[in-house]
Amino acid sequence: MPSPARPVRPARPVRPARPSGPSRVAVALLAASLLLAGCVGPKEQTTPSAGTGPTDGPTVDPDGGLDAFYGQTVTWSECGEGFECATIAAPLDWDDPSAGAIDLALERAPARDAEARLGSLLVNPGGPGASGIEFLSSAVSYVIGDPVLDAYDVVGFDPRGVGQSSAVECGPDEVVDEFLTTDFPLASQADVEAARERLADFAAVCLEETGPLLGEVDTISAARDMDLIRAVLGDEQLSYLGFSYGTFLGATYAGLYPENVGRLVLDGALDPSMSNDDLVIGQAEGFENALRAYVEDCQRGADCPLEGTVEAGMAQVADLVARAEVDPIPAGDAEVNGTLASYGIVVTLYDDGSWPYLTWALDEALTQGTAVTLHDLANIYLDRTSDGRYTSNSMIAFQAINCLDYPMVERDYEDLVTFTKEVETVAPTFGQRFGMAIGCETWPFPPTGVRQEIHAPGAAPILVIGTTGDPATPYEWSVRLAEQLESAELLTYHGEGHTAYGRGGDCVRDVVETYLLTGELPDGGASC
């Protein structure tokens, strides 16, 4: 897996009966159901812009400083039934507005009731690297309730580096695919050095294709972009719905602009003070617990391919991945190695509604010796088609953003072994893949992020939501963010899966939507 670990990819399919028929058809239904935080349902392919400056967006004279950017006018055009699109310009470098401009792509669903309109509600599905534009249609169809849709222009945006905004590019799909999906086990110091060299080579392609934007896609810059969007849209304060990594983006905004905070919902939170090691260990344990919950559920059914005790079932899953690394499993015209097997398993753990697909995939692999379904699930995780074409740049944007946001960790082989053993104490199944990986040592830009608590004194009330069984952003992270933000209250959702709004039932919906419509939060938090 790429490192830092990837806090994305929830799924929200409706729980089906045991699938029958061609696996590609059923998995396509799963892909169409991937709706929430950090996950984008399949839409039309988007082609990232070059990332070095505005293309067909508005013209802003960078010599005019920040006033020129804040003073621009946004022009909307229809881009589908019920949706409008626009592009605005943002500084390439917020510390030097004269250095040039980039594009930020926006899409909105206008408020349905003009008389009840409260303003704009920006949405971010997570990542980092996920597209808010691709998420928008799912958000207004399945996630956000009618009273909120009546009152707000719901605005999806692609953060800098992502999708239809000026975007990170790293060469043809074949180059990206080799970097993301090839098994390169680290069994010696020589393997570590080779991995660093591969990262350096890949990063050199990214820098050549992307230009200086590659060093400006950090979360602080993206949060400053959000304030620009707020101002250009004519809102005095920012109302915002952020999932997963989107909570870190929203908390960062609150720390920078507490006086501009309106109604912020931060669902499935990251603790901004965490180190990369904390993140890796927490996620490894979270996915370990989610897999255990799945195995327990699977073995209570009649068709579970995992035999024996829960521990034996966990071991069978771990052995499958280990075998695939040594001897890839046939998957029709393709094959599934250890990396793809891990992706295919992990993507189903973001929501218990997708567990039946994991059962089906494991049954194929363990009893039939094929991995067609596992391959299709891995493609969903990667935003990749069956023929190897990437439909978004989310994976490479993830790499670029995290390499700027997290202080660099450099370990030699023996140190990696020691760290991996620490991870394995809480995650014996996933510890090897989460721990035994290099970070950003040979990335062309040094990290600029500082891991620290965010308090946002003076900000309006903020709602943080944590799910007790969340594998990607463990519940404790939401607790800690709610404790840090001086004006925050915590909503606890007791359940499995990543994030809660849109999948946690009426209780969660009532708290969130009452807050978005009135600004009222339950005193002392709430539990659903």
N, C-alpha and C positions, 0 to 999 in steps of 0.2 A: 504494500500500500504506500502511496505517497506519504511523506511526512513533512510538516505536521499532519496529524490525523485529520480526517475529513468530517467535520460535524454537519453532514447534510444527508439528504435523501430519505425523507419520510415517505410513507406510502399510506394511502387511504382508500384501498379498495373495499367494497362491500364483501363480507365473507360469503364465498360461494359454496355450493355443494361440491363434492369431489369432482374435479374437472374430468371431462371426457373429450375425445376428439383430438385433433392436431394441436400439439403444444403451442405452436406459434400463434394460433388463434386465441387461445386462452390467455397467454402472456400478453398479447396485444391488448386484451381487455384490462389486464392489470396495469399496463402502461397508461391506458386511457384514464385510469382511476387515480393516478399519482397526482394528488392535488395540493398537498399542503407544504408548509415551510421547508424550503430548501429543495423542493422537488417541483419539476415542471412537467405538466402533462404534455404529450406530444402535440405540437402545433406545426406551423410551417417552418421550414428551415430558415434560419436567419444568417445572413452573411455579415460578419463583423466589418466595421470600417477600419481604415488603416491605422488609426490610433495616433496619428501625428498632428492632427489639426482638424478643423471643421470641414465637412464635405459639402452637403447641400443644406446645412442648417443656417441660422442667422449669422450675420457678420457683426463681430464685436471688435473694436479696436483695442488690443491689449494695452496700448500706451495710455488708454484712459483709466487704467487701474481698475480696482474692484467696482468702482461706481459705474463703469461702463458695462460690466457684467450684470450688476444688480439692476441696472436701468433698462435692460433689453426688454423687448415686447415679445411675448410668446404667441405664435399663430397656430391654431388648431385646424386640422383637416380630417374629414371622415376617413376611417380606415377599417371599416367593417360595421355591421349592423349594431348600432348602439355604442360605438367606440370612436374616439377621436385621438389623433396622434400629432405630436409636435417634436421639434428638436430645439434645444437651447444650447448656448455656448457656456463653457466653464473654463476657468484658468487651467492651463496644463499644470502649472506649479503655483499653488496658493501662496507660497512665500515670495513669489516673483511673478505677479500678474502679467508683466510685459513679456514673459517667455513664450507666450503663444496661447492658443485656445484649443479645446477639445469639444466634441459633441456629447451631449447627454440626451438620450432618446426617452420620450415620455409617451404614455398612452393612458387615456382616462375613460371611465364610464361616468358620464355626467349625472349629477343628482337627479333622482326621478321626480322630486317634488320641489319646484323652484321656491315656493313659499316657505318650506321647511329647511331650506339649505343652510348648513352650518359652515361650509367651506370645503377644503380639500382634505382627503385622507390618503396619505402616501402609504404604500404597502411594499414590503420587502420579504421575499420567501426564504432567504438564508443563503447558505453557501459557506464561505464567500464564493461568488461566481455565478449564482443563480439569477435568472432573468426575471425582473419584476413585470416586464411586458408580457412574457410568455405565461406568467402566473396569473395575470389579471383576469382573463376570461374564466378560469377555474375559480378564482376568488369570488367573483360576483355571482357565479352560478351555484356554487356549492358551499362556500365558507361563510361569507358575510350575509347577515340577515337583512330582510327587506326594510326594516325601519332605518338601518344605517345606510342602505343603498338609496333610500328616499332623501336622506339628509346630507349626504356627502358626495362630492365628486371623488370617486375612488381612482387614484392615480398610481399606476405601475411605472417604474422607471428602471432602466438598466444602469447600475452603478458604473462609474468609470472602469474601463478595462473589460466590460462585460457586454456580450450580445450586440445589440444595435447601436449602443454608444461607442465612442472611440474605444477599441477593444484590443486586448492582448491577442497576438497571433504567434504561433510557433511552427509555421511551416505546414507542409501537406499532412494529410491524415495518417499516412504511413509512418511519418516521423513521430507524431504524437502517439500513435498506437504502440509503437515499439517502446517508447518511454513509459507509457502508463500500464501496459499489460504484460510485458515480458517478465518471466521469472528470473531474477538475479539473486539467488541466495547468497548471503554474506557468511562465509565460513572461514575467513582469514583476513588479515590486514590487507593483503593484496586485493581481495574482493572489495573491501571498503574503499581503497584507493581507486579501483576501477569504477565503482559506483559514483564517486565524486567526479571522476573524469566524464562519465556519461552525463551527469547533471550539468557540468560545465559546457559540454558540447551542445546539449539541448538548450540551455539558457542562451548560448551564443546565437542560435537560430531565432529564439524568441526576441532577443534584443535587435537583431537585424530586421526582423519582420515588424516589430512593434515600435521601435524607436524609443525616445526618451520617456514616453508614457509608461514604459515598463517599471521605471523607478518612481512613479507618482500614483500608484494604485492602492496606496495604504488606506486604512479605514478612516483616519482623521481627515484625509482629503475628501473621501466619499461623504463623510458627515458634513463637511463644509459645503459640498455640492448640494446636500439636502437643504441647507439653509438658503442657498441660492434659489433652489426650486421653490421653496416656500415663498420667498419674496417675489419671484417672477410671477407666481400664481396669484399673488395679491392677498396672501394670508398673513395676518399679524403674528399668529402662533402656528407651530407645526403640530398637526394631528397625524398619528403614525401607528401603523400596525406592522410589527416586525416579528418574524419567526426565526428561531435558531440563531445563526450568525447575525440575523437582522436585529436581534436583541443587543448585541455588542455594538452594532452600528447605531442603534437608537440610544443606548446608554452613552456612547461617545458623543453623540449630538447633545444630549442633556448636559454633559459635562462642559462642552464648549459654549453652549448657548442656553443656559438655564432660564434666562428671561424670555426666551422664545418658545419654551415648551408649552404645548397645549395639552392634548390628551394622547398619551403614549401607552400602547399596549405592547409588552415585551414577553412573548410566549416561547417557552423552551429556552431558558436563558443561559448564556455563558457568563462566567465570573471573569470580569476584565482584569482581575489581579492575578489570574492563573499563569503559571509558566507553561511552556510547551510540554514539559514533562508531566505537569499536573493534568493537562488536557489529555495526553496520550493515556496515562494511567486511568483517569476517570472514564474515558470513552471505552477503553478495553474492558474495564469492569462492567460498564453499562451494557455493552453488547454481550458479554458473558452472561450477565443476569437475564437479559432478554432471551438468549438462546436456551438457557435453562428453563425459563418459563414456557418457551415453545415446546421443548422436549417433554416437559411434564404434561402439557396439554395434548401433544401428539400421542403420547403413550396411553392416555385415557381413552383414545379412540380405537376403532377396530382396524383401521388401515395404516397404522403407523409402521414405517419400515425400520424404525430404530428399536432394537430388541433389548430385553433385560432391564436393568435399573436405569434411573435417570443418568447416573454417572457413566454407565455403559453407553447410553445413547449419545451423551456428549462426546465420549471418546470416539464413537463411530463417525461423527461429523468431523472431528479433528483429523482422524485417520484418512478420511476421504480427501481432505484438502492436501494433506501431506503426500498421499499417493499421486494426486493430480500434478503436484510439483515435479515428481520424479518421472511419472508416466502419464502425460495428458490424456484426458478422457475423450473419446470420439463424440462429436456433436454434429452429426450430419456432415456437411461440407467443411466444418470447422472442428476445433478441439478446445477443450477447457483445461488450462493449466492451474496451478495453485492460486495465482493471482485472480484469475477470472472466477474460480470456484469461490474464493473468499468474497468477491464483490457480489456474486449471485446469492450467497447466503445472507450477507449483511443487509442487502436492500430489502429483504422480506422482514427484517426484524424491526423496522421503523413503525410498524403498525400490526397489531395482532390480527387485523382483518386480512392480511396477506400471508398469514401462516400456512393456509392450505396450499399455496403455490410452492412453498418450501417443502412441504410433505410430498407433493407430486415430484418435484425436482430430485429430492433424495431417493424416492422410490425408483425413479428411472436410473439414477446413478448406482445405487446399491444393489438393485435386483436385476437390472437390465444391462448395466455397463455402458449406458449412454448418458449424455449430458446436454441434450438439446434444450431442455427447459432451463437448466442452470446457465447455459450460454445466453439464452434470451433474457434472463433476469440480470445477468452481468451487463448486458447491453443497455438495459434500462438504467442501471446505476451510472453508466458511462455516458449516457446520451448518445448512444452509438447504434447505427442500424446493423442489420444482420450481415451486410456486405462490408462492414468496417468503416462506414462514413459517419463522422461525428456531426450531430445536428446542432450543437452549441459549442461554445468555447469554455463551458463552465469548469471543466477539470483543469485546464491550464490557467484560467483566471484564478482559481483556487490556489494553485501553487504560487503564482506571482504575488497575490495579496498577502498570503500567510508568510511568505518569506520576508516581507517588509514589516509585518505586524508583530512577529515574535522574535525576541532576541535569539541570536544564533547559538545553537548547541553543537559542539564538535567533539566527537568521541572517537577514540581508536577502537580497534576490534575488541579488545579485552573490556573496555569500558561499556561497549554496546552489550556484550554478554552479561555483564553485571547488571546493567539497567534492564535488560530483557528478563532476567530472573526476578527482578523486583516487580515487573509488570505481570509476570506469570503467577506470582503469589495471589493476585486477585483475579487473574484471567488466564487460567491454564490453556484454554482452547485458542484464544486470540492473542495471547501474550507475545508469541514469537513474531507474528506479522506486524503487530503494533510497535513492538520494541526494537526489533532488529532492522532498523532502517536509518539511512542517513538523513540529515536535515537539509539545510540551505547553505552549506559551507562554501559551495562554489557558485552561488547565484551572483550575477554581476552587480547587484546593488546591495549594500549593507542594510540591515534592518533599521527602521526608524522608530518603531513602536516601543512604548514603555509599558510593561505590565504593572498596573497599579489600580487601586480601588477608585471608583468613580462615585462621588457624593452628590454632585449637582445641587448645592445649596441654593434655595430660592426658587427651584423649579416647582411648577404646578404638580398636583398629585399624579403619580405614575402607577400603572398596574403591571405587575410582574406575575407571570403564570408559570407554575412548575408542575410537571406530571411525575408521579411517584415511580413509575416504571419506565421512564424515558431512557433509552439506551444511548442516544447521541448527545444529549445535554442532560446529564443526571440531575435529579431533583435538587440535590444539595447546591448545585450551582445557582439555581433560581433563588433558593433561600438566601444565599450569600449576596446576590445582586440586590435583592429586596432589602437586605439589611444595610447595604452600602448606600443606596440612593435614599437621601434624607426624606423624600416625600413619597416613597413607594409603599404600596400595600401588596401582599402576596396572596394570590389565589392558588390553592392546591387542588389539583385534579388527581384523584385516586384511580389509577388505571395504567394500562400498558401502552407503549408507543410514544412517538415523538410529537410533542406539542399537544394542545388541548382544544383551542378554539376551532370550531368547525367539525370536531370529532368527539368532543367530550359531553355532548348532550345539552339539554335545556338549561341545566344549572350553570354550566360554564357560559353558555350563550347569554343568559340573562345578566350575569355580572358584567361581561364584556360590553354588551350593547347598552346597558344602563349607563355605564361609565362613558362610552363614546357619545351618547346622546345628551347626558346631563352633567358629566364630570364627577358624579358621585361614586365613591368607593365604599365597600363595607369597612367600617371602623375595625381595625385589628385584623383585617384580611378575611378570607372566606375559604371554605372547603367544599368540594363537590365529589 
